[in-house]
Amino acid sequence: MRPPTQLPARADYVIVGAGFAGAATAWALGRRGPCTGVILDRELTFGVHASGRNAAMSRLTDEDPLITALAWRSTAHIRALEETPGELLRPTGGLTLAPASHPEDLEAAFAVLRAQNILCELLRAPVARARFPFLDAWTFDLALWSPEEGIVDIHALLSRYLKLARQTGFTLVTNCLAEGLIIEDGRVAGVRTSQGEIRTDTVIDASGAWAGQLGREAQPLPLEPRRRHLFVSGPLDHARSTDPFVWLQSPGFYFRAEGDGLLLSPCDETANPPGLPATDAAATELLAEKLSALAPTLADISIRRQWACLRTFTPDRRPLIGPDPTHPGLFHVSGLGGFGMTTSAAIGELAADLLHNQTPTWLDPKPLAPGRFQLI
Ligand SMILES: Cc1cc2nc3c(=O)[nH]c(=O)nc-3n(C[C@H](O)[C@H](O)[C@H](O)COP(=O)(O)OP(=O)(O)OC[C@H]3O[C@@H](n4cnc5c(N)ncnc54)[C@H](O)[C@@H]3O)c2cc1C
């Protein structure tokens, strides 16, 4: 944490939200050359919401080729940001498991990975168990092994984006709520905040679960925050930090090593207003139910701690990146769903390209089929 910073009077960019969306956008804008920018966050420090409380899995495996393309591009950037190899992205690899009754859980994602030349292998259960003995406890028939996936030090990555952004002219102002837009002559001229006004021609709404409301109080964008729980177990003999994380599409479950135990999620998804959600006993019951079915020998594990946080989705679950359709000067970087940490660097780069009126040449236009990409 650093001492409070004063709100400047004017900046080229005002970014609302110091999570992965805002921090990576500031980093990417700064890479293009020095500029003046301010990143505002309503909290006393950054990373208080989804960006500091997520499962930290860098996952390339997705049925949507756009998400995989963004994740893969981002992986390259994150590796390039490392001062020592593995410091930000620990290359554990990732496994997606499926029962024989749901081979489609793996087939579509396998095709997407192969089409983008990302290393991956489909394995039958005996082969997967021989390679990864900890899988003995889990019920599955097929595995998709993706060695380029890994675990991110989320606080280090968020801090790295912000540090690099500061070096190019951005200032982080915490404990500062963006309350509304200043509109003059039909376009954005600044932001009203809890610390006073700041003038700018470009406001970037990267406010996570609150996104789509700033300046659009009468007609918010269709973004929906949904709550998800994470649990950390007590010590377990076979939890090793070098093991890959594991994702089970059916019935929706994931886990990875965390200290001497496991971090687990029953992949619950409940609509929730923006904020820090309270935990709900129903999620613990769901965890117990799924764990008993998937790994009966682990059904009695103790839970050391748990928390809940919000993932924010657009209706088609693609990110919402682009200028506001009705407010000149307002730009959106939101709807980062459950992939916002993994894809952050590419999302920032995409936003910076679009803010500079450039078409992102690094992104294959095929996944950008009209109506599917939320490029507003
Ligand atoms: C349980 C869980 C597990 C997840 N696991 C993964 C994972 O393994 N891998 C992955 O890639 N992704 C994961 N995600 C998703 C990822 O965490 C999010 O997509 C990402 O953090 C969203 O970043 P953001 O910057 O949009 O939002 P946030 O992190 O919520 O940041 C928004 C910021 O805006 C600030 N803000 C809001 N309104 C205002 C205002 N008016 N004025 C000033 N500041 C404001 C907030 O304080 C906040 O800091 C997970 C999410 C959850 C909830």
The ligand as a Tripos MOL2 file, in Angstrom:
@<TRIPOS>MOLECULE
LIG
   53    58     1     0     0
SMALL
NO_CHARGES

@<TRIPOS>ATOM
      1 C1        -14.3440  -16.7720   -7.5420 C.3       1 LIG1
      2 C2        -13.7010  -16.2740   -8.8040 C.ar      1 LIG1
      3 C3        -12.6990  -17.0420   -9.4160 C.ar      1 LIG1
      4 C4        -12.0830  -16.5950  -10.5850 C.ar      1 LIG1
      5 N1        -11.0660  -17.3170  -11.1130 N.ar      1 LIG1
      6 C5        -10.4300  -16.8640  -12.2250 C.ar      1 LIG1
      7 C6         -9.3350  -17.5880  -12.7470 C.ar      1 LIG1
      8 O1         -8.9130  -18.6110  -12.2050 O.2       1 LIG1
      9 N2         -8.7460  -17.1170  -13.8960 N.ar      1 LIG1
     10 C7         -9.1740  -15.9540  -14.4990 C.ar      1 LIG1
     11 O2         -8.6150  -15.5960  -15.5370 O.2       1 LIG1
     12 N3        -10.1950  -15.2410  -13.9940 N.ar      1 LIG1
     13 C8        -10.8190  -15.6630  -12.8690 C.ar      1 LIG1
     14 N4        -11.8710  -14.9510  -12.3560 N.ar      1 LIG1
     15 C9        -12.3200  -13.7640  -13.0800 C.3       1 LIG1
     16 C10       -11.4550  -12.5330  -12.8100 C.3       1 LIG1
     17 O3        -11.1800  -12.4310  -11.4410 O.3       1 LIG1
     18 C11       -12.2290  -11.3100  -13.3110 C.3       1 LIG1
     19 O4        -12.6270  -11.4800  -14.6560 O.3       1 LIG1
     20 C12       -11.3740  -10.0400  -13.2410 C.3       1 LIG1
     21 O5        -10.7370   -9.9190  -11.9940 O.3       1 LIG1
     22 C13       -12.2640   -8.8300  -13.5080 C.3       1 LIG1
     23 O6        -11.4460   -7.6840  -13.4180 O.3       1 LIG1
     24 P1        -12.1020   -6.2430  -13.4580 P.3       1 LIG1
     25 O7        -10.9770   -5.2720  -13.3880 O.co2     1 LIG1
     26 O8        -13.0790   -6.1610  -14.5660 O.co2     1 LIG1
     27 O9        -13.0060   -6.1600  -12.1170 O.3       1 LIG1
     28 P2        -12.5870   -5.9020  -10.5940 P.3       1 LIG1
     29 O10       -11.4520   -6.7090  -10.1770 O.co2     1 LIG1
     30 O11       -13.8580   -6.0660   -9.8040 O.co2     1 LIG1
     31 O12       -12.1350   -4.3960  -10.5610 O.3       1 LIG1
     32 C14       -13.0490   -3.3370  -10.6910 C.3       1 LIG1
     33 C15       -12.5900   -2.2250   -9.7760 C.3       1 LIG1
     34 O13       -13.4050   -1.0810   -9.9990 O.3       1 LIG1
     35 C16       -13.5650   -0.4070   -8.7610 C.3       1 LIG1
     36 N5        -14.7440    0.4490   -8.8980 N.ar      1 LIG1
     37 C17       -16.0130    0.0350   -9.1650 C.ar      1 LIG1
     38 N6        -16.8300    1.0980   -9.2780 N.ar      1 LIG1
     39 C18       -16.0630    2.2020   -9.0670 C.ar      1 LIG1
     40 C19       -16.3390    3.5980   -9.0350 C.ar      1 LIG1
     41 N7        -17.5620    4.0840   -9.2980 N.pl3     1 LIG1
     42 N8        -15.3290    4.4350   -8.7630 N.ar      1 LIG1
     43 C20       -14.0740    3.9720   -8.5300 C.ar      1 LIG1
     44 N9        -13.7660    2.6550   -8.5440 N.ar      1 LIG1
     45 C21       -14.7440    1.7840   -8.8150 C.ar      1 LIG1
     46 C22       -13.6960   -1.5320   -7.7690 C.3       1 LIG1
     47 O14       -13.3780   -1.1200   -6.4580 O.3       1 LIG1
     48 C23       -12.7310   -2.5720   -8.3120 C.3       1 LIG1
     49 O15       -11.4550   -2.4890   -7.6950 O.3       1 LIG1
     50 C24       -12.5030  -15.3700  -11.1910 C.ar      1 LIG1
     51 C25       -13.4820  -14.6070  -10.5780 C.ar      1 LIG1
     52 C26       -14.0830  -15.0330   -9.4010 C.ar      1 LIG1
     53 C27       -15.1080  -14.1770   -8.7330 C.3       1 LIG1
@<TRIPOS>BOND
     1     1     2 1
     2     2     3 ar
     3     2    52 ar
     4     3     4 ar
     5     4     5 ar
     6     4    50 ar
     7     5     6 ar
     8     6     7 ar
     9     6    13 1
    10     7     8 2
    11     7     9 ar
    12     9    10 ar
    13    10    11 2
    14    10    12 ar
    15    12    13 ar
    16    13    14 ar
    17    14    15 1
    18    14    50 ar
    19    15    16 1
    20    16    17 1
    21    16    18 1
    22    18    19 1
    23    18    20 1
    24    20    21 1
    25    20    22 1
    26    22    23 1
    27    23    24 1
    28    24    25 2
    29    24    26 1
    30    24    27 1
    31    27    28 1
    32    28    29 2
    33    28    30 1
    34    28    31 1
    35    31    32 1
    36    32    33 1
    37    33    34 1
    38    33    48 1
    39    34    35 1
    40    35    36 1
    41    35    46 1
    42    36    37 ar
    43    36    45 ar
    44    37    38 ar
    45    38    39 ar
    46    39    40 ar
    47    39    45 ar
    48    40    41 1
    49    40    42 ar
    50    42    43 ar
    51    43    44 ar
    52    44    45 ar
    53    46    47 1
    54    46    48 1
    55    48    49 1
    56    50    51 ar
    57    51    52 ar
    58    52    53 1
@<TRIPOS>SUBSTRUCTURE
     1 LIG1         1 GROUP 0 **** ****
